[in-house]
């Protein structure tokens, strides 16, 4: 009798039941809230300020009789007066939450517009021709591409917090990997996977370690030695892990976790004579446009702090210029209307990823939001976790800080946002249990960064999977072993940091 194959639930299904679970929690766990304070810290010679919670100000919300009040998320509708969001409104409310600088609405717009821009570029056929031409000339050295790209993207995550920026690179790298005999999993690993390993082990990431250290009252960029060593270690491990998997897929394509979905990329190579493909003037101009855009984005992020609005505009310009070049040089018989239709198709291809961003944000919305000064279930959970950790021995407390940050990242995937909520509590708590604040920041980094590789609430992850034509279930099946190794190594690093008095 043939065994039934387990089909991993669709991301939409997973998030629906997560939101349902959170809605039930609002009936069981009373609301709590904190007061907030402004905290200042020095970063790169500038004084930065951030609004954070006052760890000693927690209180339950009570009614006129002194009874604790529950949020009790309704099934449907939005209570503008009480702020309650209906459970079945999670997709809409999540999608429109936040602003253009991040959260759901900004990330969703970024995903759709970048998808549209690359839809135009891919319509010209220039990128496809370049891929085939490159494959024909790098047969003997193709395996070196994996460690080189992994190292570069890991450095990007460590130096300037690269995350959502990996989405457009997946669009380029995924077809390259598939055409070389690897798969889309390898493409996601050497782009997004590498950025998150770099993000988690960074010694200078301005969006996580710098904010966390500033809020913890320790010098910015301090403790760089151990962090730099951890970056080298985890990056080397990531490269080896990815190369072993890539070699296995090369030998046996059916061993790929994305073999079926990779058919989308394999169809492009069907019937094409790779050896005889030559790049024309129009192709070269489109590729130059892509290269200039990449350099422009990196320069903007590093030198001027460009973020989602600016980066989105940069890629939109890239798509528009590519379309104009395609029309002028008649690449793939491209006409003016093809610019619009290919933009629409490119955006449509990533619509599912954009919707997931909204649904994921809906999880947080149903719990009452992430503002510590607004009554919510999340505040109560945060307070209870801090209290439980404070009762444990030093090394165990540090390890549970790591576990807590890993779980909390499911609800608040923003590195700086999570730091603002958790570090004002974890830093003084570390003093009480005999753990240095530097260790508390390290636990935050590992917990926040590594789980970005697997939480379905990460817009960047889902966007990258969408760009690679993979679903979340395929990625989870691959990443289970990876996450197990990262968990073990992280535990060893944290315990060792406690024992050596890392400061």
Secondary structure, 3 states (H helix, E strand, C coil): CCCCCCCCCCHHHHHHHHHHHHHHHHHHCECEECCEEEEEEEECCEEEEEEEECHHHCEECECCCCCECECCCCCCCECCCCCCECHHHHHHHHHCCCCCCCHHHHHHHHHHHHHHHHHHHHHHCHHHHHHHHHHHHCCCCCCHHHHHHHHHHHHHHHHHCCCCCHHHHHHHHHHHHHHCCCCHHHHHHHHHHHHHHHHHCCCCCCCCHHHHHHHHCCCCCCCHHHHHHHHHHHHHHHHHHHHHHHHHHHHCHHHCCCCCCCHHHHHHHCCCCHHHCCCCHHHHHHHHHHHHHHHHHHHHHHHHCCCHHHHHHHHHHHHHHHHHHHHHCCHHHCCHHHHHHHHHHHHHHCHHHHHHHHHHHHHHHHCCCCCCCCCEHHHHHHHHHHHHHCCCCHHHHHHHHHHHHHHHCCCCCCHHHHHHHHHHHHHHHHHHHCCCHHHHHHHHHHHHHHHHHCCCCCHHHHHHHHHCCCCHHHHHHHHHHHHHHHHHHHHHHHHHHHHCCCC
